[in-house]
Structure formats: structure tokens, C-alpha cells
Amino acid sequence: MSDEELEEGHVKELNIKGIIGFDGSILNGLLVHPNGKHIVYPLGNKVVIQNWATKKQQFLTGHTNIISSIAVSASGKYLASGQINYIGFKARVVIWDFEKRELLAQYEHHKVRVEAVTFSKDEHYIISLGGRDCGTAVVWDMHKGQVLCGSQVSRGVQGEATCMQSMTRRGACFLTAGDNHLALWKINQEARNLKSIDVSMTKLRRIVVCLDINERDEFCYCGTTTGDVIKIRLYYHHDAEILDTVKQPSVVGCLTRITKKKLPRGCVDLYRGGVRSIRLLFNGNLIIGAGDGGLEVVEEIAPQPKKDDANIRMPSVPALKVLKTTNLNSAVTSIQLMEQETKILAATTSSEIYVIRMDDFRGGAGGDVPHVFHLRRRFSPVGVQDITMFFLDYKVFFVYSNFSEVFATAGKHDVRVWSMSTMQELLRIRVPNFSCSSVVFAHDGKSILTAWNDGVIRSFTPLTGRLIYAIYNAHNKGVSALTTTSHGRNLISGGCEGQVRLWEVSPYRQQLLCTLKEHKGPVSAIDINKFDNEAASASTDGTCIIWDLEKQCRRQILFANTLFMCVRYYPSGVQILTGGSDRKVVYWEVLDGSLVRELEGSPSGSINSVDISSNGEQFVSGGNDQLVKLWKYQEGITTHIGVGHAAIVTCARFSANSKYIVTCDASGGVFVWEVPAEPLQEPKPEEKIVKATSEPVKANKEEDIRDLPSVRSSKSRTSTRSKEEEWCKCSSKSSVSSCSEKGAGDNAKTSSRSSNATKKSGSVKQSSVKSKETTPPRNQD
């Protein structure tokens, strides 16, 4: 990109190498494409298409906010996704072409949120369901490319509808379910309206969260928050062309599992946490995912009431025989089948995808897949005392020593190590019930140093995750920032109470060297220069302090009307870069603490993280505007912007080779961006003509703000002396006379140089002998 293009405002978009993350909170958010080769899932405001064999990812961009629902057509030709939006704004539904990976159409007819979206089996219609603020069902005609009709879903005492599914044999019919709501719908294309019929539930009250319909449109199984399964008979005619039901659909019964437990009279064994996901197999068995993480394959049998309960009429009857069972440790939100129903893919609220083999019902998190997708939950700040929460959802760090193949992320409950080439998880270090606010590799790569909100600094081995040592009570209110020196013998930590502490550590002994008490607020970031003699700490009290680690005292203090959120040393150590709530990226001189330059980092939100490349040519910033910006350090111009994060960017880091940028956001997504290579700039035609016709002229270089001389700089004085000594390069004997004539004017200089040239034109032998003689000192005069 040329300088003229940058000055005109031409900013390109960063290319994504990969995304690590999966939003497990979305019901039916994981889909297997009908071709059996790809899986589809939403992540933030992007739709991710991943090849299951090669793990290659492709991304569909078109949403403006977090995606809340997704669907794939029966043939796999189309995708549809709906999003959420702010209160008072319309939510968008986007239709995609799967083969071309491009946007086909979109419409905005729902308020705030799209709760569910589905295709009709003949791919003629797309039905979308609005959320609590909308409550309407909208039908989109795929052939005409426009909205056909819409209708209010809930009526009377019925609650909101939360899930929906189209019929298997009838393309113009679908079923909606929710809070005390079950209804069958028929699309009338000629009249452009919707007609519904309620399912008879008598006195039964249930909240339905998932459902599945058999292949002949005879029965529907609905999972409820109560923990049982409702079986509904739909009463459709055997002719699929007839869209009306023979009579009103009704509930056959509420089914629960048969157990050997001794339960009190009148009690049944319900699924804990409710039935969150359900899938009907071709042989008639059911796969049920529960809120407590239970995943079971059950078979429906005739209910067998006990003799003692013969006179008791229970709403739920034991009629599900458990064939296989396992536990996934968190609520199951999606169940998908692969490879002709031989494998089960189960997604959980802990944002992990489990693979279970159907034959032995074994597997685990990535049982056949070597990696597990991970996504942290949404971020919500809770006051100043919890300022470390701002960094919890992810910190990222690379291994030192120019090794860019491995990086680590830190979040709630665990620290994870990832491979850059495969985007797979290599190691998981769990510390339950606590959150890691900072993670850093030792420069030799032999340990992972972590800071936790319980006030403990923990060191782990990078291969096995074994605990090496732990510094208890390192800070009273939790450790919020951490860094280490290049030799690895010292740590510098910052706490929420505002203290900066210097530690001397080894695997067998950890000693506190000093406590620096200057900050009045939580320390948000700490960075150390390459010489290990200075450290800079940023705090939310509006100060950034440069510390002398050798004298263990303050060297400079920087004041600004902002909450400092990040600080970073320039590779040479002459400047630091800061960002904060004032939305500015600021350059500071380390020597005297003077302000060098201010850049408008974001028009809307604070700057949460900055990082400088190893060569110092570029730096990256991320903040509350959910954008990743790549800058030129010298020019202060944005060259590239990365769009894709669904929440505020909490951390951004360059890889050691400066080829990739890894960013994390508060929703838990980890994005890997490719750093664009700088193209070789060809000389302009005018410059070529000048070079061809005239002698080469040394161009005046632009003033470099990275090497500005300071008043107290000794470098400027030494450079002046060296220039005065090197201006005369004549022989040692003639230098006395020539240097004595230095102030005699230009004519004297010319005559001395000509005499020197005449002397040098003599014999080589004589000049060599003279050079061996002892020269008189320069101050002999």
C-alpha cells in the first residue's frame, strides 16, 4: 500500500487465518451439513463453515450483531441465520448460498431478536420466529425473493414461542412450541396468510425448549424444562398433499425414564435441568440431552404402572428404557448425527463439542477429534473493585525466542495452550472457580506464569501442565497484571489494590524483593523493556509510571485524563505506547516522560490493548468498538482493519515472527489474523529519469520520532564529537598542520588538502616508512 493511498484514507481489511470458538449457548447452534463433510455453527456475527476432515474454516460475513439462530436446508444448498439487535432496532435474517459462500438475500421484519429460523422441506419457504419483543412468525418465499406473510404466534394465555420445526413431508406446514404453547401452522400462498390450530394439552402446563418430528409426520416429541418428554399425535392424513389435520392434535402423554431407584410414592425419575435437546433416530429410539450434562439413548416401551400407584393419576409415566448413557458435564444444547448415525456430535453450554461413537457410546471432548472448540460466556463488568473481570474472558501470549507455533489463552477456570498451525488445543490447565487475569511464557519456554483473581501467582510446565510453584497472597485483592524478565529470575506483578511488586523466583524459592506503592487504583497492565532495567505500569487511576528496577524506585510518572488500560515498550526501549478510556493511542518519551504524539485510536470506545511488532514498524490496537486496527508506527496511520469480533476486544498480540495477530474478545472468541506483507515499492517514473540522467543524490530522510534527540541525551554529544574527529582523514604528520589551519578559511583547507595529495603521490615505500614512525601528539603546538 503506497503512502498516497494511506493519506487518501484507503484502508484494507485484515484476512482471517482461523477462529477458535463455538457458542454453545444457542439451542441447535451446531449443524451437520447434508453432505456429511462440513459442520456449520455461528460465532459472534459470523457463520463458520468447517471441513470436518481437513479442519479448514470459511466464514460468512453479513450480520451486524451476534447470531442467535441458524438453519440449513434439506439439500444443503442454502443456509439461513438470524441475529439479535439492540432494543428498538430490527433484527436481520440472512440467507446464504452454501456452494458460492455468498449472501443471497436478507430481510428485517423482527424486533430485537430472531429466536428460531427453519427451512421448509421443499426449500420453498423460510420461516423465522421473533423473540419476546416481537412474537411473530414471518414466511419468506424463496422463489419470489420476498416476504410472503406473517402472523402473531402467541394468543390468549399462551406464553412466548421459543422453538420451531417444519414438517417432514409437508413443505407448507410447521410447528411452534414454547411456554404453554403448542400450535400447528399452515401456509396459504394464494391468500398470503397463516392459519394455525392449537394442540390440545388439557390441563398440562409445560415449557417446551426442543422438539423433533418423525419421518411420516405422525408424532412429535418435545423436551420440557420439567424434565420429561411430551409425545404429541399430529393426526395428519396419510396423503401428504392434504395439509389439514383430520382432527385436533393432542398430547398422548408425558414420558420419563424407567429407573431402578427407590422413589417415593407418586414420584418419577425426571431429567435434572430439563430436557435441553432431543433427536429422533430412524429406528424409533430417542437421543436425549439433559441440563445436567446427561446424554442417553432411550427406547419407548409401553408404560407399566406400579400396583401401589394404580389409583394415582400422574402427568408423567415411566416409559423410556435407557439403552446407553454418558455425561458431558454441562447442559447439552445440540445433538447431531454423522456418518450414517454411527457418531453423535453433542454441543454443550460450556462451548465444547463432544464426539461419541454410537456402538460403545464412548468418546469425550474431541474423542475422535483432537481439538475442542471453546468460548467464554458474555462479559458484564461489575464495578471498579472487579476491574480484573475486564481481562478475564481472554488473555493471549506467545512463547519467546522467536517461536510462533504455540500461544496460550487465559480465561475463567483454565489456561489453554494452542497450536498456531492446526488451531488445536494442546494443553488445558484447570483451576476451578477462579479466573486467570494474565498469562505469560518464560523467555526460555520452560514455564507458563499465570496471575489469578484469588491473589495467587502460579507457574506450570508447558508440556504437562504440572504446578511448579505458587506464590500465595501475592496481592490482597487479586493479581491483575504480570510480566517477567528475559533471564527469568524476576517477576513483576500488579494488583487490584494498586501495588507493583518485584519478585525473585526459582522453582524452589520465591522471595519478595520490594513493593512499589504509587498507584491509587488497580494496575491494568505491566511491561518491561529489553534491558530488564525498566518497567512501565498502567493504572486506572490516570497514571502510568516508569520504574527503575535496579534502584527500585520511580523514574518517571505520566499523567493523563484517562483510565490507562494498556502499555507497551518500543523494541528499542526509547518510547512507550499507551491506550485508555479516552480512545487515544499515545506515544511517550521514556527519558523525560514527555508526550510525543496522540492518535485517535477509536471514535466510539476505549482502547483495551496495544502491541508492537518485533521490528517496530507496526502496532495493533483493539478496544470497545470491536475492531482490530493495524497501524504504521512511524506514520501513525491505520493501514488495515479486522472486522468480526462480536464483543469488545480484550487482548491483541503479535506472534514472535510478526506474521500473525491473535486477538480475543469478551464473548470468548479467539481470532487469528494474517499480517499483510509490505509490497516492494517501485520508484516513480520521475525518479527513474533523475537517476538515469544525473548523479545519485542522497535523499533527505524523514524525521524519525523514534530517535528524536533529547536535552539530556548523551548520544547527541558523542555523535557530535565523532563527527569533528572524522572530518579530516589525512595522514598523521600532515594532520597537525592541516588541523592547525582549520579556522583559516576555505582557501587554507584547499591548499592543505592539495599538499597532502602531493605527498601521497610519492613512492609507496617512503609513505610506508613514514607511517611506521612515531607520530607527535595532536597538541604538540
N, C-alpha and C positions, 0 to 999 in steps of 0.2 A: 504494500500500500504506500503510495507516494505521499510526500509532505503536503502537496497541493490538495489531494483528496482528503487528508485529515483536516486541513484548515477549512475546507468547504463543508465538513460535517459528515463525510461518508464513513459510517461505522458498520462493520460487518458483524455477523453472528458467529459465536463460537460453536464448533462442532462437538457433539456429544460422542464420547467413546463408549460409555456404558453407564447404566444406572443400577445401583444396588438398593433394592427396596421393594416392598409389597404392602399394600394397605389391606390388612386382614379384617378391618372393622366393617367393610362393605359386605353385606349379605350377597352371596352368589357373585362375589367380585373376581373369582378365578374361573376362567372358562377354558375348555379344551376345544380347539378348532376341529370341525368335522373331518379335516384331512388327517388328523392324528399326529401331525408333525409340529404344530405350534400351540403354544398357550398364550392367552390374551388376558391381561389384567390392567387395571388403572393404577397410575402412580402420580399423585398430585394432579396436575392439569394435563397430563399426557396419557395416551393409551400405548401400552408396551406390547409388542408382538415379539415373542421369543421362540426361536427354533429350539425344540426340546433336545435334539441330538447335539447340535453344534454350540448351543447357548448363545448364538448371535442375536442381538436385540435390534429392533427397529421401532421408531417412535412416531406416533401420530400427534400432531400439534394443531389445535384449533379451539381449545377451551380456554376460558379466561379465569376459571377458578377450579376448585377441587372437584374431581369427578365423583359422583355419588352412585352411579349405576351403569351397567354395561350389558350388552347382549350381542349374540352372534346369530345370523340367520341359519336355517336348516341346511342349506347347501354350502354355507361358509363364504358366500360371495360378498356379503355385506356385514358391517359392524355398526352398532348404534351405542351411543353413550350420552348420559345426561349428567349435569353438574349442579352444584349449589351456587348460590349467589347471595349478596347482601340483602338485608331486609328492605323491601321496596323496589327491588330490581327483578327483572325477568331472568329465569334460568334457561340455559340453552340446551337443546338436544341436537347432536351432530350425527350425521350418517356418513359412513366411510365405505370406500371401495377397498376390499381386502387385497385384491390382486395388485392394483395400482398403488396402494398405500396413499390414497389421496382423499380429500373431503369431497363428498358428493352434494350434500345439502344440509341445511340447518334451519331450525325454527325456534322461536322463543314465545311460548304460549303458557308457560307455567311460572308461578310466582315463587321466588326464593330457592326452591329445591325440586329436583326431579327424583322421586322416590324409587321408581322402577321403570324399566323400558324392556319391551319384548317385540319380537317379530311374529307375524302370523306364519303358519306352517307353509303356506304357498308363497310367502315373501311378497304378498300384495300390500300388506299394511304394516305399519309400525305403530304400536300403542305405547304411549307414555303416561305415567301416573304421577300427578303432582303430590307434594308433601302436605304438611299440616296447614300451611298458609294458603295452599291452593285448593287441594281436594278435588281436582278434575282429572278426567281421562281424555286424552287427545289422540285422535287417529290421523296418521299421515299416510296418504296414498302414494305408494312408490311409483306407480305408473304415470300419474299425472304430476308428481312432484309438488304436491301442495297438501295443506291440511284439509281433511275431508269433513270431520265433525268433532265434537267434543261434548262432554256432559259432566254434571256434578255426580260424584261417586256416592258419597255418604248421604243418607236420608234419615230423618227422624232421630231415634235414639242411637243409631249406629255411630261408632267411632270412626277414626280415620283409617283409610286403607293403606297398607304398608307393603304388600307384595301382590304379584300378578303373574299369570301364565296363560299362554294361548293353548287352545285345544290341539290335539294331535292330528285329528282327521278333518276338522272343520276350520278353515282359514279365517272365517269371519266371526268366530266366537272366542271368547276368553273369559277367565275367571279372576275376580279380585277378592282379596281377603285382608283382614286387619282386626282392629279392635271391635269385637262383637259384630263383625261384618263378614258376610259371605254372599257373593252375588255372581250370577252368570250374565254375560253380556253378548248381544248380537249386533253386528254392524250392518246397517241398511244403507247400501251405497246409493241407491236411487233416491231415497228420501233424505240422505245425508244426515242421519241421526243414529243414536244408540238406544237400544232397548234392553232393559235388564229385568231379571227375575231373581228374587231373594231365595237363598237356601233356607229351608225350614229347620230351625235349630231348637224349637220349642223353648224350654226354659234354660237351655245350656248357654253359659257365658264363657267365652274363651277369647284370648288374643292370639291370632294366628300370625306367625312370623315366616313360615316357609310352607311350600306345597309342591306336589308333583302329581301328574295325571298319567294314567296308564295309556297304552298304545291304542286302545279301542274307545276311548272317551267314556268308559263305564264308571270308573271310580276315581276319586281324588283323595289323596292322603295329605293331611295338614298337620304340621307341627305347631304346638302351642307353648306359651310361656309357662303353663301349668305343669308341663312335663309329660303329657300324654299325646296320642295321635288320633286326630279326628278322621273317620272314614266317611266319605260322602258318596252317595249314589246319585249320578247326574241325570239318569232317566232320558238319555238321548235315544232317538230312533236308530235302528240298525242301519238305515240308509244314511250315508254320510252327507247326501245332498240336502237332507232335511235339517234345517238349523234350529228349529224349535224343539223343545223338550216335550216328551209325552205327558208328563205331569211335573209338578213342582219338585225340584231336587230336595233331598232331605238327608239328615245325618243318620248313618247306620249305627254308629256307636263310637265311644272313646276307648281306645286300646292302650293298654300298658303292658309292660313286660312281665312274664311269669318268673317268679323268683322263689328260691328255697328259703328265704329269710322268714323268720317267725315275726309276723306283723300283727299289731292289734286288730281286733275285730272291726271290719268295715274299712280298713286301710289297704292301699295298694302301693306297689313299688313304682314311683314316678321317677322320671329323669331329672336329676338335680340341675338347676339352672335352666330348665326348659329344653325343648327340642328346637335347636337353632338351625339345623339343616337336615334335609331328608332327600333321599334318592331312591326311586323305584327301579329295581332290576328287571330284566326281561323274563326271568323265571318266576317273578312274583314276589321275591324277597325284598326287604327294605334295608337300606343303609341309613342309620340314624346317628346324627352328631348332636351331642348334648352340650349344655352350657358349662358343665364341669370338665370338659375335655374327653368324655367318653365317646367312643366310636364303635358301633355294634352293627352286625348283620343279623337281622331277625326274620323269622318266618311267622306268618299269620296262621293261627290254628283256631279251631272252634273254642270259644270260651268255656271253661269248666269251673263254675262257681262252687265254692265250698259249701258243705252241708250246713255249717253254722251261719253262713251268710245267705241262705236261701230266701229268707224273709226280708232281707235288706236290699233295697234297690240302690245300687251305686252308679254314679255317672260314668265311671271308668271301670273297665273289666280287664283282667289279665288274659290277653290273647296273643301276645307276641313272645315267641320262643327264641331265646338268644342262641345263635349258632356260633358266632365269633365275636370277640370283644378285644379292645385295646384302649389305651388312654393317651391323649395327646397333650395333657397338662393345661390346656386353655380351651375356651369355647370354640367349637367348630362352626365356621361361618359358610364354608363352601365345600361341596363334595362333587368331584368329577371322576369319570371313568376313562381309562386309557387302555389301548392295546386289546380291544375286544373284551372289555370288562375283566381283564386279568390284573390290573393295577388300579388303585384308588389314589387320587390326589385330594388331600384334605388341607384346607387353609384354616388357620386359627386366628383369634384376636391378638395373639402375641406376634402376628405378622410373620408366621412361618408356614412353609408348605411341606407337608409330610407325604411320603410315598409309601404305600402299604401294598404288599402283594396279597392278592385275593386268596391264593391257595393256603398259605400258612398264617396270613394276617400278621406278618412281621414286617419290619422296616424301621422307620423312625424319621427323624428330621433329616431329610435328604438321604433316606436309606439307600436308594439306588442312585440318588443324585448327590454329588459330593459337596454341594453348597446348599445353604438355606437362605432364603430371602428374609430380610429383616427391615422393620420400620418402626420407629418410635412413635408414641402417641402424640397428639397435638400438644402444643406448648401454650401455657397460660401463666403469665407472671403473677406472683402473689406478694407484692410489696417489696420494699427495699431490703428487708432482712433476708429475703430469699433471692438475692441478686445472682447467686450461682445457678439458679434454675435457668437463667438465660443461656447458659452454656451446656446444659445437661443433655440436650437431645442429640448433640454430636460434637465432639472434638475430633480432629483428624491430625495425624502426624506421620511423617515418613522416617525411615531409617536413614541415619547419616552415612558418611563415607561413599557418597555418590551411588547409593544402591536404591533404585526407584521401583523395584519389583514388589515391594511389600509396604503396606501402610496400615495404620491402626486407627480405629474409631472408638470413641468412648461415649457411653450413654447411661441410662438408668439400668441398674442391676449388673452390667457387664462391660467388658472391654473386648473388642474383636479385632483380629488381625486378618487382613485380606490380601489376596494376590492381585496385582495390577493387571497381569496378562489374562487371567481367566475369570476375574471378578468373583472368585470363590472364597468362601470363608476358610481360613487355615487354622485358626485358634479362637476359642472363646473362653474368657476368664470371667467367672461369675462371682459377684459379691452381692448376695441378695439383700434387698431392702435399702440399698444405698446407691447414690448416684455419683458417677465419676465426672468431675468438672474439668480435668485436664489430663492429657496423656502425652508422654514424650519418650522417645527411644534414647538410650545411652549412645554416645558417639561411636563406641566400639560395637554396638549392636548386641551386646550380651545381656541386656536387661531392658524391661519396659517399666518406666516410672509413671505412677498414676497418683492423682490427687482426688480425694473423696470428700463428700459433704459431711461425713462424721468426724472430720478433723484428723484423718489418718493418711499418711503417705505410704503407699505400698509399692514394692518392687517385685516384678515377676520375671521368670525366664521366658524368652520369646518362643521357645520350641514346645515346651510342655505346659507353660502357664503356672509353674510351681512358685509359691511365695518364697522370695529370697529374704526379705526383711520388711518390717512395718514400723513406722515411726508414729507411735500413738500420741494423741494430744498435740499434734504439730501446730494446730491453731484451734482457738476456742470455739469459733463459730463456723468451722469448716474451711477446708483448703480450696481456694478459688483459682489459683494460678501456680504454675510450676515450670521450672526450666533447669538445665544442668550445664556445667562447664564442659569444655571439649575433652579434658583429661578424665572427667567422670568422678573426681574426688569430692566435688562440692555440688550441692543443690541450693537453689534459691526458690523459696515458696512465698506465696502471698495468701492472706486470709481475708475472710469477710469482716473481721474486726479492724482491718486497715494496716496490719503489721506485715513487714517483709523480713523474712528470716533466712539466714545463711547457715547451711549445714555442711559438716564434713562427714562423708558416708563411706562405708565399706560393707561388704557382706556380713561382717561380724560386729561392727560398731558404728553407731550413728550418733554424732555429737553436735549440739547446737553451738555455733560459733558466736553469733551476735543476733540481736533483734533490732531492727530499724523502725522507729516509731515516728513517722512523719505524716502518713496519710490519715485522714479523718473519716474515710469511707472505705467500702470494700475494694480490694485490689482486683481489677478485672483482667490484667494481662501483665506478663513479665517477659523481657527478652534480654539476652546477654550478647555482648559484642564478640568478635572473633578472637580478641586478645585475652579474654576471660578476666579483664580488669575493671570492666564497667557493666552495669546492668541498668535497664530502664524499666520502671514500673508505672502502669497507668491505673488510675483510680477514678471512681465515680464521684469523688469529691471535687473534681475540676482541676486536679493537679497531675502532672507527670514528672516523676523525679528520676534523675540520673544519679546512680550510686557509685561511689568508689569502693570496689570490693577489697582492695588492698588496705586502705586506711579505714574501711568500714564506716564511712560517713557519707553525707550528701555532697554531691559535686555541683549539680545544677537542679533547679526546680522550674518547671514550666507551668504557667497559669493560662487558663482559657475558660471562656464562658460555655462550658460543655461538660458532659459526662464522658470522660475518656473510656472507650471500650476496647481499644487495641493499640499496640505499639510494636514497632519493628525496626531493628537496626539495618542501615545500609551495609552491604557486604564489607566495604572498607572501614566502616565504623565512624565516619565523619558526620553522618546525619542520621536522624531517626524520623520515622513516618508514624503519624498517629491518626486515629479516627474516633468519632464520638457522636453524641446526640445532636450536635449542631450541623450534621450532614456534610461536614467538610473533611477532606484529607489534607493534612498539614505537614509540611517539611520543617524540621527544626535543626539548627546547628548544634552539634554536641559540645563544641569547645566553649562557647559562651551562652548557649541556650537561646539564641536569637531566632526569631521566626524568619524563614526563608521564603516560603510560598504557601498559599492556600488554594485548594481546588474544590470546586463544587462537586462532591462525590455522589450526591443523590438529591433529587428535587423534592422527595417526599419523606424519607425515613433516615434513621441514624445509620452510621457505618459501624458494623459489628466486628469486622475482621479485615486485616490487610496482610499481604505477604509479598516479599520482593524476591525476584528470581535470583539465581546464584551469580549471574553475571551483572546484575544491577541494571539491566536495560529496561525491564518491565516490572510492573507490580499489579496485583489483583486486589479487588475490593468486593465486599459483599455486605448487604445490610437489610434493613426492613422493607425495602422496595422489591425484594425477592429477585433481584437482578445480580448477575456476576459480571463485573466490568474489568476488562484488561486495559491497562494504561501503559504509555511510554513514560518512563521515569523522568528523563531529561526534558521532554517537551510538555509533559503534563496533559496529554491528550488521550481520550478514550479511543482505542482502536477497534475493540471487539466487545460485544455484549452477549452474555449467556442467559437465555430465557428458558424457564422450565420448572423452577422451584415453585412449590405450592405453598410455602410458608417462608418466614423470614430466614435469611441466610445467617447461620450462627458461626461458621468457620470456613476459611478458604486457605489452601496451602498449595504451593508449587511442589512438584516432585524434585528430587535431587538433581536430575538431568534437565530440569526446566522444560520438559516436553509435555507434561500433563498438569492439570489443575484439578484438585479434588475439593469439592465443596459439600457442605452439609447444611440441612435446614431443620427448622423446629418440628416439622412433620416427620422427620426421621429419614428422609431420602438422602442418599449419598450419590452425587453426580461426579462423573469423571469426564473432564473436558480436554480436548486436544489443543495445545498451544500452537497457533499458526506459525509456520516458519517464515522468517523475513525474506522476501524475494530480493535477488540481486538487482540493484537499480542501475540501469544503463545510463551512460552520460547523454545529456541533451545534445541535439544537433549543433547548437551554437558552441557548446564546449568542445565538441569534436573538431570544429573548424579552427577554434583558437589553438588547440593542441597541435593541429597539423601545420598551421602557418607560423606560429610563434614558439618561442622557447617556453618550457613549462614554468608556470608561475605558481608559487606556493599559495594556496587559498587561505584566507583568514578563517580560522576556526571560530565556531560559535562559542560564546561564553558558557562554560560548563558550571552549573550551580553546584555540582558535586565537589568541585575543587576550588571553591572561592577562597582566596586568602583572607585570613583574619588578622586583627590588630596584634593579637598575642601569638601569632603563628611564627614559630621558629623556622618553618620551612621556607617562607618567603625571604628571610635574611640569608640563609645558607645558599639559596639559589642565586641571589644577587652577588654574593662573594665568588661563587664558582664562575659566573659569567665574567667578572672582572679579571679573574686569573686566566681564563682561557681565551681572552680576546687576542693576545699576542702569542703566536705559536712559532716563533723563530728559534734559532739556536741559542744555546745557553750563554755564549760570550756576547753575542750581539744583542741579547735581550736586555743587558744592562744599559747599553747606550740608547736602544730604542725605547725602553720603558722610561728612561730619564727625559726623553723628548716627547713624552705622551701629551703634555699640555702645550706644545709648541705650535699646534695648528695642523691643518691638513697637509700643508706642504712638507712639514717635518716628517709626518708619518709616511708620506710617499717616498721621500728621499731615503729614509731608514730602510723601508721595505725593498727599495731598488738596490741598496748596498748589500743587504742580506742576500738578495738573489744573485748578485755578482760574486759574493764569497762562496755561495753554494755551487756555482758553476765551475769551481776549481776541481782539482783531482779528487777522486774518491778516497784515495789513500790518505791524503792530507786531512780531509774532513773527518775521517775515522780516527786519526791520531788525536785531533783536537777534541773530539768528543770524549776521549778517554781521560783527558786532563781534568784535574780538579777545578771545577768552576767556582769563581768567587761568589760569596753570598750576595743576595739581591740588594741588601742595604749597605754595600761596601762604600757607596758615595758618602 
